[in-house]
Amino acid sequence: MTDAVRKYLVTGGAGYVGSVVAAHLLERGHRVTVLDDLSTGFAEAVPAGADFVEGRVQDAARWLDGSYDAVLHFAAFSQVGESVTVPEKYWENNVGGTMALLAALRAAGVRKLVFSSTAATYGEPATVPVTETAPTAPTSPYGASKLAVDHMIGGECAAHGLAAVSLRYFNVAGAHGSLGERHAPESHLVPLVLQVALGDREAISVFGDDYPTPDGTCVRDYIHVADLAEAHLLALDAMTAGEHLVCNLGNGNGFSVREVVETARKVTGHPIPEILAPRRAGDPAVLVASAEAARERLGWTPSRPDLADVIADAWAFARARREEAGRA
């Protein structure tokens, strides 16, 4: 139990990262209300002990009042490919929803916000590791919508004294007990590799092996979802009225696609066949974060940097879900 029990609204708290953050808040003894429309989240992912409101973030003003100490905002659509084919969905929800949330915060007098942002705001960075001062040039409507929200939050802080932190994630993986990754459709490497190990797909596609990297495959920065959650809790105490702080979250280490696959083979004991596929347009060779700002401003250091630990937790979650499905 913490010394001071606080009350938080977690929008999108039935999704992957939102549910893990909500669980961490509850474990610290805080009161949590999850607001989620379940369009991409799951009711069973709402952590035990949280109050649950089924609704859209656009309607947050119905439930948000001055009793809340802060809002942690995860309610967004996040499929890059879909954002290219249906951009209006992303502008309406990610940008329009946040605009409505900021108005609700203002009206209720809630003056703290943590925003779930993304490395997609940087597009294809020219240099790595990527710092917060890198040019922002998103290559998808998804990344552009998140960058637009960052600009909106910055304006809200300057004009109305909001204290806010935007956390730009790189690649998130792993699980926290019974809470883990289950997007539909799935597009992230770690759960896709584990689907092969479970027998749900025959092989993992490796998109290009001629990049200027040690083994020719793309290199990415993977962060454990529990480490990510810890950064959100630290951000709540590090923010300052009138300031919009932006911090990258990553391990600062890169792992190639083939390193991820090989580590998954060792963790699962499955051969995990590969299929070489053409490069995907817009895939940078290396995308690794500099998390120095998070270390300096939030006091955050990842405690689970080992890729095998990240995959082992994701594998335990995937197998538990399979067992539950078998009993159903």
C-alpha positions in Angstrom: 0.0 0.0 0.0 1.3 3.5 -0.9 1.3 6.3 1.7 -1.2 8.3 -0.4 -4.0 6.4 -2.2 -4.8 8.2 -5.4 -7.6 7.8 -7.9 -6.8 7.4 -11.6 -8.8 7.1 -14.8 -7.2 4.7 -17.3 -8.7 5.1 -20.8 -8.1 2.0 -23.0 -7.4 0.0 -19.8 -8.8 -3.2 -21.4 -6.0 -3.2 -24.0 -2.5 -4.6 -23.7 -0.4 -1.8 -22.2 -3.4 -0.1 -20.5 -4.4 -3.2 -18.6 -0.8 -3.8 -17.4 -0.5 -0.2 -16.2 -3.9 -0.4 -14.5 -2.7 -3.6 -12.7 0.5 -1.8 -11.5 -1.5 1.1 -10.2 -3.8 -1.3 -8.2 -0.8 -3.2 -6.9 0.5 0.1 -5.5 -2.8 0.5 -3.6 -4.4 3.1 -5.8 -8.0 3.3 -7.0 -8.5 2.8 -10.7 -11.4 3.2 -13.1 -11.0 1.7 -16.6 -12.8 3.4 -19.5 -12.8 1.3 -22.6 -15.3 0.7 -25.5 -14.0 -2.9 -26.0 -13.6 -2.3 -29.7 -10.0 -3.6 -29.5 -9.8 -4.4 -25.8 -11.1 -7.3 -23.7 -13.4 -7.1 -20.7 -11.5 -10.0 -19.1 -8.3 -8.0 -19.3 -9.6 -5.3 -16.9 -7.6 -6.1 -13.7 -9.5 -7.3 -10.7 -10.1 -4.5 -8.3 -10.6 -1.8 -11.0 -14.0 -0.2 -11.7 -15.0 -0.6 -15.3 -17.0 1.7 -17.5 -17.8 0.6 -21.0 -17.7 3.7 -23.2 -15.8 5.8 -25.6 -13.1 8.3 -24.7 -15.1 10.9 -26.6 -17.6 10.7 -23.8 -15.2 10.8 -20.9 -16.8 14.0 -19.6 -19.7 11.8 -18.4 -17.5 10.0 -15.8 -14.6 12.3 -15.2 -14.9 14.6 -12.2 -12.6 16.4 -9.8 -12.2 13.3 -7.6 -9.5 11.9 -10.0 -5.9 12.8 -9.5 -4.8 12.1 -13.1 -5.7 10.4 -16.3 -3.6 7.8 -18.1 -4.6 7.8 -21.8 -4.2 4.6 -23.9 -7.5 4.7 -25.9 -6.2 4.7 -29.5 -6.3 2.6 -32.6 -2.8 1.4 -33.4 -2.6 -0.7 -36.6 -0.3 1.1 -39.0 -1.5 -0.7 -42.1 -5.1 -0.1 -41.3 -4.4 3.6 -40.7 -3.2 3.8 -44.3 -6.4 2.3 -45.8 -8.9 3.9 -43.3 -7.1 7.1 -42.1 -10.4 8.8 -41.1 -10.8 6.2 -38.3 -7.5 7.2 -36.8 -8.1 11.0 -37.0 -11.6 10.6 -35.5 -10.6 8.4 -32.6 -7.0 9.2 -31.8 -7.2 12.9 -32.4 -10.9 13.7 -31.9 -11.1 11.4 -28.9 -8.1 13.1 -27.2 -9.5 16.6 -28.0 -12.7 15.6 -26.2 -10.6 14.2 -23.3 -8.6 17.4 -22.9 -11.9 19.3 -22.7 -13.1 16.9 -20.1 -9.9 17.3 -18.1 -10.2 21.1 -18.2 -13.9 21.1 -17.2 -13.3 18.7 -14.3 -10.2 20.4 -13.0 -8.0 17.3 -13.4 -4.5 18.7 -14.1 -2.4 15.6 -14.8 -2.1 13.4 -17.9 0.1 10.6 -19.1 -0.2 9.9 -22.8 0.7 6.7 -24.6 2.6 7.9 -27.6 4.8 6.1 -30.1 8.1 5.9 -31.9 6.1 6.0 -35.1 6.1 9.8 -34.6 9.7 9.8 -35.8 9.1 7.9 -39.1 12.4 6.7 -40.5 15.0 8.4 -38.3 18.3 9.3 -39.9 20.4 8.5 -36.8 20.2 6.0 -34.0 19.8 5.8 -31.1 16.7 8.0 -31.5 16.5 11.0 -29.1 13.5 13.2 -28.4 15.1 16.0 -30.4 15.1 13.8 -33.6 12.9 15.3 -36.4 9.3 14.0 -36.3 8.3 12.7 -39.8 5.6 10.0 -39.4 5.1 7.7 -42.4 1.6 6.6 -41.6 -1.7 8.2 -40.4 -1.3 6.3 -37.2 2.0 8.0 -36.4 0.7 11.3 -37.6 -2.3 11.1 -35.4 -0.1 10.4 -32.3 2.1 13.3 -33.2 -0.9 15.6 -33.6 -2.0 14.6 -30.1 1.4 15.4 -28.8 1.1 18.9 -30.3 -2.4 19.3 -28.8 -1.2 18.3 -25.3 1.7 20.7 -25.6 -0.7 23.5 -26.4 -3.0 22.5 -23.5 0.0 22.6 -21.1 1.1 26.0 -22.2 -2.3 27.6 -22.3 -4.1 26.0 -19.4 -1.4 24.7 -17.0 -1.9 21.0 -17.6 1.0 18.8 -16.4 1.6 16.1 -19.0 4.1 13.4 -20.0 4.0 11.7 -23.4 5.8 8.4 -23.5 7.0 7.3 -26.9 7.2 3.5 -27.0 9.5 1.5 -29.2 8.7 -2.2 -29.4 6.7 -3.5 -26.4 6.5 -7.2 -25.7 6.2 -9.7 -22.8 3.4 -10.1 -20.3 2.5 -9.4 -16.7 0.9 -12.5 -15.2 -2.4 -13.1 -16.9 -2.2 -9.8 -18.9 -0.5 -9.9 -22.2 -0.6 -9.2 -25.9 -3.5 -10.4 -28.1 -4.2 -8.1 -30.9 -6.6 -9.1 -33.7 -5.1 -9.0 -36.3 -1.7 -9.5 -34.8 1.2 -7.6 -36.5 4.0 -7.7 -33.8 6.9 -10.0 -34.2 7.1 -11.7 -30.7 3.5 -12.9 -30.6 3.6 -13.9 -34.3 6.7 -16.0 -33.6 5.0 -17.6 -30.6 2.0 -18.4 -32.8 4.3 -20.6 -34.8 5.5 -22.3 -31.7 1.9 -23.0 -30.7 1.1 -24.4 -34.1 -1.2 -21.6 -35.2 0.9 -20.7 -38.2 3.4 -22.8 -40.1 6.3 -20.3 -40.2 7.4 -16.8 -39.5 8.0 -14.4 -42.3 11.3 -12.6 -42.3 10.9 -9.4 -44.4 14.3 -8.9 -46.0 17.7 -10.2 -45.1 19.9 -7.7 -47.0 19.8 -4.7 -44.6 23.0 -3.2 -43.4 22.9 -5.0 -40.0 25.0 -7.8 -38.7 22.7 -10.6 -39.9 20.9 -8.7 -42.6 17.6 -8.4 -40.9 16.0 -5.4 -39.2 17.0 -4.4 -35.7 14.5 -3.2 -33.2 14.5 -2.1 -29.5 12.3 -4.4 -27.4 11.0 -3.3 -23.9 9.2 -5.5 -21.4 5.6 -4.3 -20.9 6.1 -4.4 -17.1 9.1 -2.0 -17.4 6.9 0.2 -19.6 4.2 0.2 -16.9 6.8 1.3 -14.3 7.7 4.3 -16.4 4.0 5.4 -16.4 3.9 5.4 -12.6 7.1 7.3 -12.3 5.8 9.9 -14.8 2.8 10.6 -12.5 5.2 12.0 -9.9 7.7 13.6 -12.3 5.4 16.0 -14.2 5.2 19.7 -13.7 2.3 22.1 -14.2 2.5 23.9 -17.5 5.1 21.5 -18.9 4.7 18.8 -21.6 7.5 16.3 -21.1 8.3 13.9 -23.9 10.3 10.8 -23.2 11.3 7.8 -25.3 10.9 4.4 -23.7 13.2 1.6 -24.9 16.1 -0.6 -23.7 18.6 1.2 -25.8 19.7 -2.2 -27.2 18.7 -3.6 -30.5 17.8 -7.2 -31.5 17.5 -8.4 -35.1 14.5 -10.3 -36.4 16.6 -13.4 -36.5 17.9 -12.9 -33.0 14.2 -12.7 -31.8 13.4 -15.9 -33.7 16.4 -17.8 -32.4 15.7 -16.7 -28.8 12.1 -17.8 -29.2 13.4 -21.2 -30.4 15.5 -21.6 -27.2 12.7 -20.4 -24.9 9.9 -22.6 -26.5 11.9 -25.6 -27.7 10.2 -25.3 -31.1 12.1 -25.1 -34.4 10.1 -22.1 -35.6 10.6 -22.3 -39.4 11.3 -19.1 -41.3 10.1 -17.9 -44.7 12.1 -15.2 -46.4 9.9 -12.5 -47.8 10.6 -9.2 -49.7 11.3 -6.1 -47.7 8.3 -4.1 -46.5 8.2 -0.5 -47.6 9.1 2.0 -44.9 11.0 -0.5 -42.7 14.1 1.2 -41.3 17.1 -1.0 -40.9 17.7 -0.1 -37.3 15.3 1.5 -34.8 16.7 1.8 -31.3 15.7 4.3 -28.6 17.8 6.6 -26.5 16.0 6.5 -23.1 18.4 9.0 -21.4 15.6 11.6 -20.9 13.4 9.0 -19.1 16.3 8.0 -16.9 17.1 11.6 -16.0 13.6 13.1 -15.7 11.6 10.0 -14.5 14.3 8.1 -12.7 13.4 5.1 -14.9 15.7 2.2 -15.8 14.4 -1.0 -17.4 14.8 -3.9 -14.9 14.0 -6.7 -17.5 16.4 -5.9 -20.4 17.1 -9.5 -21.4 15.2 -10.6 -24.5 14.9 -14.2 -23.3 13.0 -13.0 -20.2 10.7 -10.9 -22.4 9.9 -13.8 -24.6 9.6 -16.3 -21.7 6.8 -14.1 -20.1 5.0 -13.8 -23.4 5.3 -17.5 -24.0 3.8 -18.3 -20.5 0.9 -16.0 -21.3 0.3 -17.6 -24.7 0.4 -21.1 -23.3 -2.0 -20.2 -20.4 -4.5 -18.7 -22.9 -4.3 -21.9 -25.0 -5.0 -24.0 -21.9 -7.9 -21.8 -21.0 -9.3 -22.2 -24.5 -8.9 -25.9 -24.3 -11.0 -26.0 -21.1 -13.7 -23.8 -22.4 
